Amino acid sequence: MEDVVFDSAWRSGIRRLPTLTELNFGGVADLDEEFVVAFAESCPLLAAVDLTDVVAITDVACVALAVGCPLLRTLGLSNTDITEVSLCAIAWNCKGLQSVDVSHTRAATRRAIEVLARSCATTLEALIINGTSEGGRASALLHLAETCTVLRHLSAADCTSRSPVDVDDLEARIKQARPRCTTRL
C-alpha cells in the first residue's frame, strides 16, 4: 500500500461494508491507524482481524476494535505497538475470543493474561505470546491453563521472564490442567 491518503472517500467506502466479517492487513507496515478505527466503527460483524506487523497500530485502534466489534473471534496483533490496555479492552468486550496472537508486543502482561482468562474462559482455544517479557510468567500461564476450559494451544516461546528450569515444571503443570493442550514454551 503506497501512501494511501485516508480521506472522506475511503471513509464512505468503509461505511458501505457493515456486514464485513474478516479484515486482513497483516504485513501492511504503513497502514494508518485511523483506517483501522474506521473499520471498527463501521463493521460491527468483524470476527477475524489480522494486523500482524502493522507497526503503527496502538491501543487506540485496539480499543476501537474492542468497542465496535464485540463478535471478534480471531485476532492477530503480533509486532504491533500495543500494551496491556489493548488486550484487556478486547478481553472485556469480546467474550467469544477463540484465538489471540500478541507476540512481540507489550500487551501480554500477567494482568492482561488473567483478564483474558477470566473473560474468555469458555471460548479461548489458542494464545500465542512469543517473545514477550512479563507474559511468560509461570503463574499467569498456569492460571490461563487452569481457567480456560477449551484451551488447545499455548505458545510462549522466547519469553524472558522464566528460567529454563521453570519451563519443564510449567509444561508438566499445564499438561496436568489441560491434557490436550499443546505447548511451546
C-alpha positions as CSV (number, residue, x, y, z in Angstrom):
1,M,0.0,0.0,0.0
2,E,1.7,3.2,-1.2
3,D,1.0,6.3,0.7
4,V,-2.8,5.9,0.8
5,V,-4.5,9.1,1.8
6,F,-7.3,8.4,4.2
7,D,-10.0,10.8,3.1
8,S,-13.8,11.0,3.1
9,A,-14.0,8.8,0.0
10,W,-12.2,6.0,1.9
11,R,-14.4,6.5,5.0
12,S,-17.6,6.5,2.8
13,G,-16.4,3.2,1.2
14,I,-15.8,1.6,4.5
15,R,-19.3,2.6,5.7
16,R,-20.7,0.5,2.9
17,L,-19.3,-2.7,4.4
18,P,-21.3,-3.2,7.6
19,T,-21.5,-7.0,7.0
20,L,-17.7,-7.5,6.6
21,T,-16.6,-10.3,8.9
22,E,-12.8,-10.6,8.1
23,L,-10.1,-7.9,7.9
24,N,-6.6,-8.8,7.0
25,F,-4.0,-6.1,6.7
26,G,-1.2,-8.3,8.1
27,G,2.2,-7.1,6.8
28,V,1.0,-3.7,5.6
29,A,3.6,-1.9,7.5
30,D,2.5,1.7,6.6
31,L,-1.2,1.2,7.3
32,D,-2.7,4.2,9.2
33,E,-4.3,3.5,12.5
34,E,-7.2,5.8,11.5
35,F,-8.1,3.4,8.8
36,V,-8.5,0.5,11.3
37,V,-10.6,2.7,13.6
38,A,-12.9,3.5,10.7
39,F,-13.4,-0.3,10.1
40,A,-14.1,-0.8,13.8
41,E,-16.7,1.9,13.8
42,S,-18.4,0.7,10.6
43,C,-18.1,-3.1,10.6
44,P,-19.6,-4.5,13.9
45,L,-19.7,-8.1,12.5
46,L,-15.9,-8.4,12.2
47,A,-15.0,-11.8,13.6
48,A,-11.4,-12.1,12.4
49,V,-8.8,-9.3,12.3
50,D,-5.1,-9.7,11.4
51,L,-2.9,-6.6,11.9
52,T,0.3,-8.6,12.3
53,D,3.4,-6.4,11.6
54,V,1.4,-3.2,11.3
55,V,3.7,-1.2,13.5
56,A,1.5,1.9,13.6
57,I,-1.2,0.0,15.5
58,T,-1.5,1.2,19.1
59,D,-4.1,1.0,21.8
60,V,-6.3,3.5,20.1
61,A,-7.1,1.1,17.2
62,C,-7.4,-1.9,19.5
63,V,-9.8,-0.2,21.9
64,A,-11.9,0.9,18.9
65,L,-12.0,-2.8,17.7
66,A,-12.9,-3.9,21.2
67,V,-15.8,-1.5,21.5
68,G,-17.0,-1.6,17.9
69,C,-16.5,-5.3,17.1
70,P,-17.7,-7.4,20.1
71,L,-18.0,-10.5,17.9
72,L,-14.2,-10.8,17.4
73,R,-13.1,-14.5,17.5
74,T,-9.6,-14.4,15.9
75,L,-7.1,-11.6,16.4
76,G,-3.6,-11.2,15.2
77,L,-1.7,-8.3,16.7
78,S,1.9,-9.5,16.8
79,N,4.7,-7.0,16.2
80,T,2.4,-4.0,16.8
81,D,2.8,-1.2,19.4
82,I,0.0,-2.3,21.7
83,T,0.1,-2.5,25.5
84,E,-1.9,-4.4,28.1
85,V,-4.7,-1.8,27.7
86,S,-5.5,-3.3,24.3
87,L,-5.6,-6.9,25.4
88,C,-7.7,-6.0,28.5
89,A,-10.2,-4.0,26.4
90,I,-10.5,-6.7,23.9
91,A,-11.0,-9.4,26.6
92,W,-13.6,-7.4,28.4
93,N,-15.6,-6.6,25.3
94,C,-15.1,-9.6,23.0
95,K,-16.2,-12.5,25.3
96,G,-16.1,-15.0,22.4
97,L,-12.4,-14.8,21.6
98,Q,-11.0,-18.1,20.4
99,S,-7.5,-17.3,19.1
100,V,-5.2,-14.4,20.0
101,D,-1.6,-13.7,18.9
102,V,0.1,-10.8,20.7
103,S,3.6,-12.0,20.2
104,H,6.4,-9.4,20.4
105,T,4.2,-6.8,22.0
106,R,3.9,-5.2,25.4
107,A,0.3,-6.5,25.7
108,A,0.9,-9.9,27.3
109,T,1.4,-8.8,30.9
110,R,0.4,-11.0,33.9
111,R,-2.6,-8.8,34.5
112,A,-3.8,-8.9,30.9
113,I,-3.5,-12.7,30.6
114,E,-5.5,-13.1,33.8
115,V,-8.2,-10.7,32.5
116,L,-8.2,-12.7,29.2
117,A,-8.5,-16.0,31.1
118,R,-11.5,-14.7,33.2
119,S,-13.3,-13.1,30.3
120,C,-12.8,-15.8,27.7
121,A,-12.7,-18.9,30.0
122,T,-15.1,-21.0,27.9
123,T,-14.0,-19.8,24.4
124,L,-10.2,-19.3,24.3
125,E,-8.6,-22.1,22.3
126,A,-5.2,-20.6,21.4
127,L,-2.9,-17.9,22.8
128,I,0.4,-17.0,21.3
129,I,2.6,-14.7,23.3
130,N,6.1,-15.5,21.9
131,G,8.8,-13.0,22.6
132,T,7.1,-11.1,25.4
133,S,8.7,-10.3,28.7
134,E,6.1,-10.4,31.5
135,G,3.5,-12.6,29.8
136,G,5.6,-15.7,30.1
137,R,5.4,-15.7,33.8
138,A,4.6,-19.2,35.1
139,S,1.8,-18.0,37.4
140,A,-0.1,-16.3,34.6
141,L,0.3,-19.2,32.2
142,L,-0.8,-21.7,34.8
143,H,-3.8,-19.6,35.7
144,L,-4.7,-19.4,32.0
145,A,-4.4,-23.2,31.6
146,E,-6.5,-23.9,34.7
147,T,-9.2,-21.3,33.8
148,C,-9.7,-21.7,30.1
149,T,-11.6,-24.9,29.7
150,V,-11.2,-25.3,25.9
151,L,-7.5,-24.2,25.6
152,R,-5.8,-26.3,23.0
153,H,-2.6,-24.3,22.1
154,L,-0.4,-22.1,24.2
155,S,2.8,-20.7,22.8
156,A,5.1,-18.6,25.0
157,A,8.5,-19.2,23.5
158,D,11.4,-16.8,23.9
159,C,9.8,-15.1,26.9
160,T,12.4,-13.5,29.1
161,S,10.7,-13.8,32.5
162,R,11.4,-17.6,33.1
163,S,14.4,-19.6,33.8
164,P,15.0,-22.8,31.8
165,V,14.3,-24.8,35.0
166,D,10.8,-23.4,35.2
167,V,9.9,-24.5,31.7
168,D,9.8,-28.2,32.4
169,D,7.8,-27.8,35.6
170,L,5.4,-25.4,33.9
171,E,4.8,-27.7,30.9
172,A,4.1,-30.6,33.2
173,R,1.6,-28.5,35.3
174,I,-0.1,-27.1,32.2
175,K,-0.4,-30.7,30.7
176,Q,-1.9,-31.8,34.0
177,A,-4.5,-29.0,33.9
178,R,-5.2,-29.3,30.1
179,P,-4.0,-32.7,28.8
180,R,-5.0,-31.9,25.2
181,C,-3.2,-28.6,25.1
182,T,-0.1,-28.3,23.0
183,T,2.6,-26.0,24.5
184,R,5.6,-24.3,23.1
185,L,7.5,-22.7,26.0
